[in-house]
Amino acid sequence: MLGGGVLLAALVALILGSVTLTPGEIWSAITNPNSTLGVILFGVRLPRVALALLVGASLSLAGACYQALLRNPLADPYVLGISSGAALGVIMSLLLVPRWTGGTPLAGLLGALLTTAVVYLLGYRRGRISGQSLLLAGVIVASFLSAVIVFLMTALGTRDLRSTAFWLMGDLGLFPGIPLPWLFLAVLGAGALAYRFAPELNMLLAGEEEAASMGVDVPRAKLAVYVAASALTAVAVAAAGSIGFVGLLVPHIVRLLFGNDYRLLLPGSALTGAILLVAADTAARTVAAPTELPVGAFTAVAGAPLFIYLLRRRSSE
Protein backbone atom coordinates (compact mmCIF):
# COMPACT_ATOMS: atom_id res chain seq x y z
CA MET A 1 0.00 0.00 0.00
CA LEU A 2 2.68 2.50 0.99
CA GLY A 3 4.86 1.41 -1.90
CA GLY A 4 2.03 2.22 -4.29
CA GLY A 5 1.61 5.58 -2.58
CA VAL A 6 5.29 6.37 -3.19
CA LEU A 7 4.94 5.58 -6.90
CA LEU A 8 1.74 7.63 -7.19
CA ALA A 9 3.25 10.64 -5.40
CA ALA A 10 6.36 10.46 -7.57
CA LEU A 11 4.29 10.25 -10.76
CA VAL A 12 2.14 13.26 -9.79
CA ALA A 13 5.31 15.21 -8.90
CA LEU A 14 6.80 14.45 -12.31
CA ILE A 15 3.67 15.72 -14.05
CA LEU A 16 2.95 18.89 -12.05
CA GLY A 17 5.06 22.02 -11.90
CA SER A 18 5.40 25.44 -13.52
CA VAL A 19 5.00 23.46 -16.77
CA THR A 20 2.40 20.68 -16.50
CA LEU A 21 3.30 17.66 -18.60
CA THR A 22 0.63 15.63 -20.34
CA PRO A 23 1.00 11.83 -20.75
CA GLY A 24 1.88 12.44 -24.40
CA GLU A 25 4.59 14.94 -23.46
CA ILE A 26 6.03 12.55 -20.90
CA TRP A 27 6.23 9.84 -23.55
CA SER A 28 7.87 12.32 -25.92
CA ALA A 29 10.42 13.21 -23.23
CA ILE A 30 11.19 9.53 -22.62
CA THR A 31 11.71 8.83 -26.32
CA ASN A 32 13.72 12.01 -26.86
CA PRO A 33 15.61 12.82 -23.64
CA ASN A 34 17.68 15.56 -25.30
CA SER A 35 14.62 17.65 -26.12
CA THR A 36 13.35 20.51 -23.96
CA LEU A 37 10.74 18.23 -22.38
CA GLY A 38 13.40 15.59 -21.82
CA VAL A 39 15.59 18.08 -19.98
CA ILE A 40 12.64 19.16 -17.80
CA LEU A 41 11.75 15.56 -16.94
CA PHE A 42 15.16 13.93 -16.54
CA GLY A 43 17.36 16.90 -15.74
CA VAL A 44 15.12 18.77 -13.29
CA ARG A 45 12.08 16.92 -11.98
CA LEU A 46 13.30 13.34 -11.70
CA PRO A 47 16.41 14.23 -9.61
CA ARG A 48 14.29 16.52 -7.43
CA VAL A 49 11.67 13.83 -6.83
CA ALA A 50 14.41 11.32 -5.98
CA LEU A 51 15.94 13.83 -3.56
CA ALA A 52 12.56 14.44 -1.90
CA LEU A 53 12.06 10.69 -1.47
CA LEU A 54 15.47 10.28 0.18
CA VAL A 55 15.17 13.32 2.45
CA GLY A 56 11.63 12.47 3.55
CA ALA A 57 12.64 8.90 4.36
CA SER A 58 15.75 10.08 6.24
CA LEU A 59 13.97 12.59 8.47
CA SER A 60 11.12 10.20 9.25
CA LEU A 61 13.47 7.37 10.18
CA ALA A 62 15.53 9.71 12.35
CA GLY A 63 12.42 10.96 14.14
CA ALA A 64 11.20 7.42 14.85
CA CYS A 65 14.63 6.48 16.22
CA TYR A 66 14.90 9.51 18.50
CA GLN A 67 11.39 8.95 19.85
CA ALA A 68 12.29 5.37 20.77
CA LEU A 69 15.68 6.16 22.28
CA LEU A 70 14.42 9.07 24.35
CA ARG A 71 11.00 7.47 25.01
CA ASN A 72 9.43 10.79 24.14
CA PRO A 73 6.79 11.22 21.39
CA LEU A 74 7.85 14.85 20.97
CA ALA A 75 11.43 13.97 20.00
CA ASP A 76 12.33 15.07 16.49
CA PRO A 77 15.59 16.19 14.80
CA TYR A 78 14.18 19.68 14.28
CA VAL A 79 12.63 20.17 17.72
CA LEU A 80 15.69 18.79 19.53
CA GLY A 81 18.07 21.05 17.62
CA ILE A 82 19.79 18.18 15.80
CA SER A 83 18.92 19.72 12.42
CA SER A 84 20.45 23.02 13.53
CA GLY A 85 23.62 21.24 14.60
CA ALA A 86 23.86 19.48 11.26
CA ALA A 87 23.19 22.77 9.45
CA LEU A 88 25.96 24.48 11.40
CA GLY A 89 28.36 21.69 10.46
CA VAL A 90 27.40 22.00 6.79
CA ILE A 91 27.86 25.80 6.79
CA MET A 92 31.24 25.48 8.50
CA SER A 93 32.27 23.01 5.80
CA LEU A 94 31.11 25.35 3.02
CA LEU A 95 33.04 28.24 4.56
CA LEU A 96 36.28 26.39 5.36
CA VAL A 97 36.54 23.82 2.56
CA PRO A 98 34.06 24.91 -0.13
CA ARG A 99 35.62 22.74 -2.84
CA TRP A 100 35.46 19.50 -0.85
CA THR A 101 31.98 18.26 -1.68
CA GLY A 102 32.40 15.04 0.28
CA GLY A 103 33.13 17.01 3.44
CA THR A 104 29.64 18.51 3.54
CA PRO A 105 27.73 15.43 4.79
CA LEU A 106 30.63 14.48 7.08
CA ALA A 107 30.57 17.93 8.69
CA GLY A 108 26.80 17.65 9.02
CA LEU A 109 27.17 14.26 10.71
CA LEU A 110 29.70 15.64 13.18
CA GLY A 111 27.45 18.59 13.99
CA ALA A 112 24.44 16.31 14.46
CA LEU A 113 26.35 13.91 16.73
CA LEU A 114 27.76 16.69 18.90
CA THR A 115 24.36 18.35 19.21
CA THR A 116 22.75 15.03 20.11
CA ALA A 117 25.32 14.51 22.86
CA VAL A 118 24.83 18.04 24.27
CA VAL A 119 21.02 17.79 24.27
CA TYR A 120 21.18 14.35 25.87
CA LEU A 121 23.49 15.54 28.64
CA LEU A 122 21.38 18.64 29.32
CA GLY A 123 18.24 16.52 29.52
CA TYR A 124 19.81 14.02 31.95
CA ARG A 125 18.46 14.49 35.45
CA ARG A 126 18.95 12.27 38.52
CA GLY A 127 20.01 9.22 36.59
CA ARG A 128 17.26 9.41 33.96
CA ILE A 129 16.13 11.38 30.95
CA SER A 130 13.54 14.03 31.75
CA GLY A 131 11.16 14.66 28.86
CA GLN A 132 10.53 18.30 29.77
CA SER A 133 14.24 18.97 30.36
CA LEU A 134 15.05 17.33 27.05
CA LEU A 135 12.62 19.52 25.12
CA LEU A 136 13.82 22.64 26.90
CA ALA A 137 17.43 21.70 26.18
CA GLY A 138 16.61 21.14 22.53
CA VAL A 139 14.91 24.53 22.19
CA ILE A 140 17.81 26.31 23.91
CA VAL A 141 20.46 24.53 21.85
CA ALA A 142 18.54 25.14 18.61
CA SER A 143 18.21 28.86 19.43
CA PHE A 144 21.91 29.15 20.24
CA LEU A 145 22.98 27.33 17.08
CA SER A 146 20.60 29.41 14.97
CA ALA A 147 22.26 32.55 16.32
CA VAL A 148 25.69 31.15 15.45
CA ILE A 149 24.46 30.30 11.94
CA VAL A 150 23.16 33.85 11.43
CA PHE A 151 26.53 35.20 12.56
CA LEU A 152 28.40 32.96 10.10
CA MET A 153 26.05 33.89 7.28
CA THR A 154 27.23 37.51 7.52
CA ALA A 155 30.59 36.27 6.23
CA LEU A 156 28.95 35.15 2.98
CA GLY A 157 28.46 37.27 -0.11
CA THR A 158 25.05 38.70 -0.98
CA ARG A 159 24.34 35.99 -3.55
CA ASP A 160 25.51 33.17 -1.27
CA LEU A 161 23.58 34.73 1.63
CA ARG A 162 20.27 34.57 -0.26
CA SER A 163 20.77 30.97 -1.40
CA THR A 164 21.88 29.90 2.08
CA ALA A 165 18.84 31.56 3.65
CA PHE A 166 16.52 29.62 1.33
CA TRP A 167 18.48 26.44 2.03
CA LEU A 168 18.08 26.91 5.79
CA MET A 169 14.32 27.20 5.35
CA GLY A 170 14.32 23.81 3.66
CA ASP A 171 14.59 23.81 -0.11
CA LEU A 172 15.01 20.93 -2.55
CA GLY A 173 15.91 23.20 -5.45
CA LEU A 174 19.35 24.21 -4.14
CA PHE A 175 20.95 20.79 -4.13
CA PRO A 176 24.67 21.26 -3.22
CA GLY A 177 25.89 18.74 -5.78
CA ILE A 178 26.35 15.60 -3.68
CA PRO A 179 25.78 12.68 -6.09
CA LEU A 180 22.36 11.11 -5.60
CA PRO A 181 23.80 7.55 -5.57
CA TRP A 182 25.98 8.55 -2.59
CA LEU A 183 22.96 9.92 -0.77
CA PHE A 184 21.00 6.76 -1.53
CA LEU A 185 23.79 4.55 -0.17
CA ALA A 186 24.11 6.71 2.96
CA VAL A 187 20.37 6.57 3.65
CA LEU A 188 20.26 2.85 2.92
CA GLY A 189 23.22 2.11 5.19
CA ALA A 190 22.01 4.24 8.12
CA GLY A 191 18.46 2.94 7.72
CA ALA A 192 19.68 -0.66 7.66
CA LEU A 193 21.71 -0.04 10.84
CA ALA A 194 18.64 1.37 12.60
CA TYR A 195 16.46 -1.52 11.41
CA ARG A 196 19.05 -4.02 12.64
CA PHE A 197 18.21 -2.85 16.17
CA ALA A 198 14.42 -2.72 15.72
CA PRO A 199 13.83 -5.60 18.21
CA GLU A 200 16.04 -3.82 20.75
CA LEU A 201 14.08 -0.59 20.22
CA ASN A 202 10.87 -2.47 20.99
CA MET A 203 12.34 -3.63 24.28
CA LEU A 204 13.76 -0.19 25.12
CA LEU A 205 10.23 1.22 25.04
CA ALA A 206 9.65 -0.59 28.34
CA GLY A 207 12.73 1.05 29.90
CA GLU A 208 16.47 0.48 29.91
CA GLU A 209 16.47 -1.72 33.01
CA GLU A 210 13.74 -3.96 31.63
CA ALA A 211 15.52 -4.20 28.27
CA ALA A 212 18.80 -5.12 29.97
CA SER A 213 17.06 -7.83 31.99
CA MET A 214 15.86 -9.33 28.68
CA GLY A 215 19.41 -9.59 27.39
CA VAL A 216 19.72 -6.34 25.42
CA ASP A 217 23.15 -4.72 25.31
CA VAL A 218 21.64 -1.30 26.00
CA PRO A 219 24.74 0.92 25.55
CA ARG A 220 25.62 -0.78 22.25
CA ALA A 221 22.08 -0.57 20.91
CA LYS A 222 21.62 3.08 21.90
CA LEU A 223 24.99 4.11 20.44
CA ALA A 224 24.31 2.37 17.13
CA VAL A 225 20.84 3.89 16.75
CA TYR A 226 22.05 7.35 17.83
CA VAL A 227 24.74 7.23 15.15
CA ALA A 228 22.24 5.99 12.56
CA ALA A 229 19.67 8.70 13.42
CA SER A 230 22.32 11.43 13.42
CA ALA A 231 23.68 10.22 10.08
CA LEU A 232 20.18 10.28 8.59
CA THR A 233 19.66 13.82 9.88
CA ALA A 234 23.04 14.97 8.56
CA VAL A 235 22.35 13.56 5.10
CA ALA A 236 18.93 15.22 4.95
CA VAL A 237 20.21 18.60 6.13
CA ALA A 238 23.24 18.52 3.81
CA ALA A 239 20.95 17.83 0.86
CA ALA A 240 17.94 20.04 1.60
CA GLY A 241 18.52 22.24 4.64
CA SER A 242 16.44 22.23 7.82
CA ILE A 243 13.01 20.81 7.03
CA GLY A 244 11.02 20.79 10.22
CA PHE A 245 8.43 18.49 11.78
CA VAL A 246 8.64 15.61 9.25
CA GLY A 247 10.33 13.43 11.86
CA LEU A 248 7.64 14.38 14.37
CA LEU A 249 4.57 14.03 12.19
CA VAL A 250 5.27 10.85 10.23
CA PRO A 251 5.98 8.36 13.07
CA HIS A 252 2.69 9.31 14.73
CA ILE A 253 0.80 8.68 11.49
CA VAL A 254 2.49 5.31 11.04
CA ARG A 255 1.75 4.29 14.65
CA LEU A 256 -1.94 4.81 13.96
CA LEU A 257 -1.65 2.45 10.98
CA PHE A 258 0.76 -0.24 12.18
CA GLY A 259 1.17 0.12 15.94
CA ASN A 260 4.39 0.46 17.94
CA ASP A 261 6.35 -2.50 16.54
CA TYR A 262 9.55 -0.94 15.20
CA ARG A 263 9.99 -3.77 12.72
CA LEU A 264 7.00 -2.22 10.92
CA LEU A 265 7.30 1.34 12.20
CA LEU A 266 10.75 2.02 10.70
CA PRO A 267 10.07 0.96 7.09
CA GLY A 268 6.56 2.41 7.34
CA SER A 269 7.99 5.75 8.49
CA ALA A 270 10.51 5.78 5.65
CA LEU A 271 7.84 5.22 2.99
CA THR A 272 5.30 7.60 4.54
CA GLY A 273 7.93 10.30 4.98
CA ALA A 274 8.92 9.94 1.35
CA ILE A 275 5.30 10.36 0.26
CA LEU A 276 4.70 13.35 2.53
CA LEU A 277 7.80 15.28 1.43
CA VAL A 278 7.22 14.62 -2.28
CA ALA A 279 3.65 15.90 -1.85
CA ALA A 280 4.85 18.96 0.10
CA ASP A 281 7.51 19.76 -2.48
CA THR A 282 4.99 19.38 -5.31
CA ALA A 283 2.75 21.89 -3.54
CA ALA A 284 5.72 24.23 -3.00
CA ARG A 285 6.46 24.16 -6.73
CA THR A 286 2.91 24.63 -7.96
CA VAL A 287 0.97 26.83 -5.50
CA ALA A 288 2.72 30.06 -6.55
CA ALA A 289 4.20 28.88 -9.87
CA PRO A 290 6.49 29.92 -11.46
CA THR A 291 7.79 31.07 -8.05
CA GLU A 292 8.95 28.22 -5.81
CA LEU A 293 8.29 28.31 -2.07
CA PRO A 294 10.52 26.62 0.54
CA VAL A 295 9.20 23.14 1.23
CA GLY A 296 9.99 23.65 4.92
CA ALA A 297 7.15 26.16 5.10
CA PHE A 298 4.61 23.51 4.10
CA THR A 299 5.89 20.92 6.56
CA ALA A 300 5.82 23.54 9.34
CA VAL A 301 2.18 24.36 8.56
CA ALA A 302 1.28 20.70 9.13
CA GLY A 303 3.74 19.95 11.91
CA ALA A 304 3.47 22.97 14.21
CA PRO A 305 -0.21 22.44 15.16
CA LEU A 306 0.49 18.74 15.81
CA PHE A 307 3.45 19.61 18.02
CA ILE A 308 1.28 22.03 20.06
CA TYR A 309 -1.42 19.37 20.43
CA LEU A 310 1.05 16.69 21.54
CA LEU A 311 2.78 19.10 23.93
CA ARG A 312 -0.54 20.04 25.59
CA ARG A 313 -1.60 16.39 25.86
CA ARG A 314 1.74 15.39 27.37
CA SER A 315 1.64 18.27 29.85
CA SER A 316 -1.79 17.16 31.05
CA GLU A 317 -0.62 13.58 31.73
Secondary structure, DSSP 8 states (H G I E B T S, - for coil): -HHHHHHHHHHHHHH-SSS---HHHHHHHHH-TTSHHHIIIIIIIHHHHHHHHHHHHHHHHHHHHHHHHHT-TT--TTTTTHHHHHHHHHHHHHHH-TT-TTHHHHHHHHHHHHHHHHHHHHTEETTEE-HHHHHHHHHHHHHHHHHHHHHHHTTS-HHHHHHHHHHHT--TTS-----HHHHHHHHHHHHHHHHHTHHHHHHHTT-HHHHHHTT--HHHHHHHHHHHHHHHHHHHHHHH----SHHHHHHHHHHHHH-S-HHHHHHHHHHHHHHHHHHHHHHHHHTTTTS---HHHHHHHHHHHHHHHHHHHHHT-
